[in-house]
Amino acid sequence: MAAQRMAAVDAQSYWMSAKIPNDQFLLYAFGGVPADLGRVVERARRRARACPDLTMRVEETGRLTYPKWVPAAVGPAHVVVHEMAGGTWSDCLAAVVGLASDQLDVRRTPWRLHVFAPVLGIPGVPGAGAVAVMQVAHALGDGARASAMAAWLFGREAAVPRPPPPSAGFLPWRAVQAA
């Protein structure tokens, strides 16, 4: 992926996040616990590397220009396993609430997948289960787009829809075209 200028709405969200934290947290609960959690984590990282939207970060080029999306490697910091030995659903939810105090720095990591396993007492799940929480900076995508990214990580084959490229041009002319 080549560097590309952020859309105005994404840049605004990015700039506002310095004052108003705006990470999204999408929680997914699964019945059962993977036999090999390390393999599941590596599979999620491998799938992330295959998705252009999950292999970028923000780079600021100057005070008078929009930030850019630039290529970034997917590494260990992108998928984090939280030990929940004997942890309950309530313990897991409390840990998820605590994640809000660690907002993402979009210049390094615009998303992170948190995995909690095993978790006991997930509603509707007999026995132990697993919970995955997709933490996404709002500049990377809204809830629907973040959900599509999480679905990709979990194995869905449908590609993550690409947002339209930011429009360039003379603003008054674009206003006339919009009218």
N, C-alpha and C positions, 0 to 999 in steps of 0.2 A: 504494500500500500504506500503510495506516495503521500507526502504531506498535503493536507487540504485545509483551507480556511474554515473555521467554525461558522455555522449558521448564526445569525444574530441572536436568535432566541436561546441557543445553547451557550453563546458567549455571555449573554446576560445572566443566565442561570449560574454559569461558572463564576462570574464576578461577584454575584450576590452571595454565593456560598461562603465567601470570606467573612461575611457578617451574619448570615442566616444559614445555618447548616441545613442542607437539603438532600442528604443521602436518602435513598429509598431502601426499604428492607422487605423483600418478598420471601415469605416463609412457606416451605413445602415440607409436609410430613409424609413418611413412607412406612408401610408395614414391613417389619422385618429389619434385620441388620445384615449388611453385606458380610460375607465370610472373609473377604480380603479387602478391608477398607482402603489400604494403600493402593491396590489395583484400581479401585473405583476413583480415587482421587487422581491418580495418574491419567486415567481415561478422561476425566473432566478437563485436566490441563491440556491433553492432546487435542480434544475437541475444541477447546478455546483457541489453540494455536491455528486451527483450521477456519476460524471465523474472523474475517477482517475487523468487525466491530469490537472484538475482544482483544485485538492485538494493536491497540493504539493508546496514546496518552496525549495530554495537552502540552504544548510548548508555546510560551509567550515570546513574541518577536519584537515587541516594543509597546510603548504606552499609547501610540496612536494607531495601532493596528489590531485587528481581531486575532485572538489566539488561533493556533493551528492544531489539528489532529496530526500526530506523527506516529510512525511505527514504534512499537514497543514489544519486547519479549514477554511471554507469559512464563512466570516463574513460581517458586514455592509460595510467595506472598499472596498469590491470587486464590489459592485454595487452602484454607486453614482448617485443621481438624481440632475440635475442642473435646477433650476427654470428658465423658459423662458417665463414668463407671457408677452404676447404681443411681444415676440421675433421673429425676422424675420430669414429667411434662412441665410442672410448675418451675422446677429448677432451670429447665431449658428456656422457658419463656423469660425468666428473670435474667438469664445470660444474654438473651437476644435484646432485651431492653438495654442492658449494659453496653451493647455494641454501638448504640447511638452516640456514646461519648467519644468514640474513635472514628471520626469522620474521615472519609477518604481524601487524599491529596491527588487530584486528577492529573497533576503533573507527573506523578509516579504510577499510581494505580487507580484507574477510574472505576474498577469493580473488584469485588472479592466474594468468593463463595465460602461460607462458614458451614462446616459439617459437624453435627452433634450426634454421637452414637456411642453406646445404646441409650435410648430414652424410653423410660417406662411410663405407662399410663397415657399415651397419646390417645385422645378420644377416637373411638371406633377401631383401634388397633389392639388386638389381643397380644399380650406379651410385649416384647421390646420392639422398638422401631427406630427409625433414623429421621433426623430433621436436617434440612439444608436451607440456609438463608442466603439469598442473593442480595448483596449490598451493592448498590449502583448509584454513582453520582448522577444527579438529575441532568447534568449537562450531556451525559452519554445517551440518555434516552428517557422517555416517559414510562409510565407503568406498563403499557402494552408492549413497548419495544423491549423493556427490561425483562418482561415475562417471556418474550420470544427468545431472548438471549439465554435465559435460564433453561427453557425447554430444549434449546440446542445443546447446552451442556449436559442435560439429562438424557440425551439420545434421540430427540426428535430429528427427523431427517429434513424437514422443511427449513430452508435457509432463513436466516434472520432478515426481515425486510430492510432494505437500505433506505435511509431518509433521502429526500431530494437534495441535490447539491445546493449550497448557498447561492443565491442569485447575486449577480453583480450588475452594475449598470448605474445609469443616472437616475437618482431617486425620483425626481419629479416625473420623468418619463415612465418609470415603473408604476407610479401612482395613476397616471393617465391610462396605462394598459390595464391596471386592476379595475378602474372604473368602467 
